[in-house]
């Protein structure tokens, strides 16, 4: 049985990967420093995993965490464009220095493969749609620069040391357990919880900005497929993880009104620094390399997410 290390295991995506692995009967080791992760995300699985509270910037802790590991799912990050604009040094430390510490630990432990949570923000504001992996990156924000730099580190560790690495560029992942209370949270988690509570949500800009919103189950299956694909198809390469469709925020708001029962209107605020206008992925490379396809579309994912947050509200009341 393989041992899987998940960084950021108490986060939204990390905890989802952990659950999927446990359902398959796999062994899971997880690390988190709870900078953005939440203990409640792993509360019911904590006894089933080897959990270690540790920071990526602690090189010795990363070395120990990688011992005996077969596969690494590197999800830990400070996942915020606005925060990186305010604190570029902190963003770089967490998202680049921490990644290098992990890679050194994985190399020395002879880990079989590392799956890295890369970001579609690497594409920047290029008008070309859909975004494909051969495009020249043009990151806008310090966050995007840091995520792209870590991609290059992943590829270099494969080329220099033979450590198999796969970079998965996520496009706007959403779903249950995404933190709606963070000022840097994903727009859907915020909208859903606000609208369920009868509170007016805010769109920054005119609402015409569009996203390739990708339900969490799609990101999970992409990681699992990439982990076991033939090395000659995936090692040292970059892949988009998305649905290949896009929807703008005004359309998203109208869809959520129906699902949540919210009767008010949205308010608009100023556009945020570092945000891109449109995002849409070409997912054909991942389809060909490891059989990826979106198993849950936007509409179904939105419904499942609203149902989950509604259930959380009922439990809180009880």
N, C-alpha and C positions, 0 to 999 in steps of 0.2 A: 504494500500500500504506500502510495506517494505521500510526502509531507509538503503541504502548501503554506507558504508564508504570505500573509496579507498585511501590507502597511496601511495605516489608516483604517483598521478593521472596525472601529467604532463609528466610522463615517457612513454616509448614505450609501455609497457604492460599495465600499469595502465590506460592510455588514451584509449586503445583499449577495456578494460573491461568497462570503463565508457560509451563508445559509444554503446556497446552491451546492456547495461542496459537501457540506454535512449531509444533505439529502441524498447525495451519491455515496455516502459512507466513507468519505475521504478524511484524512487527518488535516487539521487546520491549526496553524500557529498564527497569532495575530499580535501586532504592536500598534500602539496609539499613545499619544501624549495628551489627548483630550483638548487640544487647542481649538479644534472645530468639531471633533467627534463627540458623541454623547454615550454615556454609560448605558442608558436605557436601550440604545440600538442593539446592544449585545447581551442585555440582561438575561434573556431566556436561553441563550446559547453559551454563556460564559463558562459553564462547567464542562462543556463539550469541546472546548478549544484550549490550547496552550496560550493563554494571554499574558503579554508582558507590557507593562506601562513603560514606554521608552520614547525617546526623541530621536529623530533621524540625525540630528546634529551630534549625537553621542556615537562616535565611530566604534567604540568597543562594544556598545550594546548592539549595534548593527552586525558586528562580526559574530557575536554570540547568537543572535537571532537567526542567522543564516546557516549555522552548523546543522548538518543533516537534512537540509531542505532540498527538495527536488524542483519545485516551481515557486516563483515569487510573483505576486500580483501587487505592483507598486501603485497604490491609490492615494497615499498620503500627500497632502499639499495644503497650501493656503489658497483655496480656489476662488480668488476674488480679483477682478479687474480694478474696481474702485479702491480696494485696500492697497493694491500694488502701486497705484498712482500716489497714494498718501505715504506709503512706506516701501519704496523700491528696494532698500537694503534688506529689510525683513523678508520681503517676498523672495529675493534672490537666495538668502540663506536657507529658508525652508525648502524652496522648490528646486534649487540647483545644488548647493552644498550638501544638503541632506541626501539628494539622489546619488551624488558621487560616493558618499559614505556607504550607502546601501550597495552600490555596484561593486565597490572594493570588497565588501563582506561577501557578496554573492560570488565574485570571482575566486576569492581565496577558499571558499567552501565548496567550490566546484558545483554550484547550482546548475541544473540542466537548462533552465530557461527563465527569463524575466519578462513579464508583460507589464508595459508601462502605460499609465493613464495620461496620454498626451492630450492636446487640446486643439480644437478647430480654430482657436484664436490665432494660431500661427499663420493662418492665411491672410489675416488683416482685412483691409477694406478694398481688396481687388474687386472690380466690377464683374469679373468672370464668374458665371454660375453654370453648372454646379462646380464646387471646389473639388479638384482632383489632386492626388498626391504628387504629381510631377510639376505642379505649379511652384513658382519661386515664392517662398514664404515672405511675408511682409508684415510682421507683428507690429501692433500699435502700442500696446500697453506694456509696462514692465512685467506684468504677469505673463503675457503672451511670449515675451522675449525669454523669460525664465523657463517656461514649458518647452519652447523650441530648443533652448540650449541643452536641456536634459535629454531631448530626443537625440541630439548630436552625441551626447555622452553615451547614450544607449548604443548607438551605431558604432561608435569608436571602440567600445568595450568588446563588441562582437569582432570587429576587424583586428584589433590589437591583441586580444586575449582569447578569442574563441568562445566567449560567453554569449550564448544565444539570447538575443533580445528582440522583442516585438513592440513597436509603438502603435498604440491605438488612439487615434485622434477622435475624441468624443465630441459629438455635436449636441449641446443642450440637453443633457440627461435629466429626466424628471421621474418622479414616482413616490411611493410611500417611503417615509422616514427622512425625506429631505427636510432640512431645518427651515421652517418658515419664519422663525424669530430673528434670525441673523440679518443684519442690515445688508449683507452681501449675498443673501440667499437667492436661489433661482426664482425667476418671476412667477412660475406656475405655483410653487409652494406658497408664496405670499398671497397671490390672487385667490387661491382656493380657500385658504384659512380665513382671509379677510371677508370674502363673500359669504362663506358659511356663517360667519358671525354678524353679517349684516353691515359690515364696514366697507367704506368706499375705497377701492384700490386705485393706485396711481400708475399711469403709463408715462414713462419719461420719453418725451418726444411726441410725435403725432400719431404713433401707433401703427404707422406703415412699415416699421421695421419687421422683418420676417426671420423666422428661425426654423431649422430642421429639428424640431423637438423630438427627442428619442426616449422612449420609455425604458426604464431601468432594466427590464428583462432582456432587452436587446443588447445592452452593454455587457450584462453577465454572460450571455451565451457567446458573445464575441470573444471574451476573455478565455472561456473554457475551450472553445474551438481553436483559438490561436495557440493555446498551451500544448495541444497535441497534434498540430498540423506538422507535416514533414518540414524539416529544417530548411531544405533548399527552397521552400516556397515562402517562408516567413521570416527567417532569422536575419536580423539587421535591416528590416524593412519597416515601412510606415503604412498604416491602413486607416481609412476613415471608418468610423462606427456611427451610423445614423440610419435614417429611413429612406433617404432619397426623395423626400417631399418637404414642402415648407408651408408655413401658415403665418400670417402676420398677427400682431398683438391685438388689433381691433377684432379680427375674426376669432381669436382665442377668447377674448373677453365675452363675445356674444355666445360662444359655445359653452362657456362656464356659467353664464347666466341661466341657461336652460338646465344644466346639471345641478347647480347649487340652489336654484330658486331665488337668487338675488334679483331684486326689482329696481335697484338704483342704477346710476350711470357711473362711468369712470371719470376720474379727473386726470388732467395732464400736467406734467412738470417739465422742467428743462431737460434736454438731452444730457446724458452722462458722459464725462470724458472717458475716452478709451473704448467706448462701445462701437461695434460695427453695425452697419445698416441691415445687411442681408446675409443670410447663411443658408447654404444648401449643399448637400454632399453628393458626390458620385461614389457609390459603394461597390462598383463593379470589381475593383481590385481585391477587396476582401471576399467577395463572392467567389471569384476564381481561385484565390489562394487557399481558403479554408472553409468554403461553403457557407459563409455568413449570409444571412438575410434577416430582415426585421420580422420578428415573430409576433410582435404586437404593434398595431398601427397607432397613430396619434389619437384618434377618437376613442378607441378602446382603452388605451393607456390613460387618457384623461378621465374616463369614467371610473376606472379602477382606483385612480389616485384620489378622486373626489370621495369615493366610497370609503377609502381607508381613513382619510382625514375626518370624514363625518363620524366614522366609528370611534376615532380617537376622542372626538368631542363628547360623544355619548358616555364613553368610559370616564372622562374627566368629571362630567356632571354626576355620574353615579358614585 
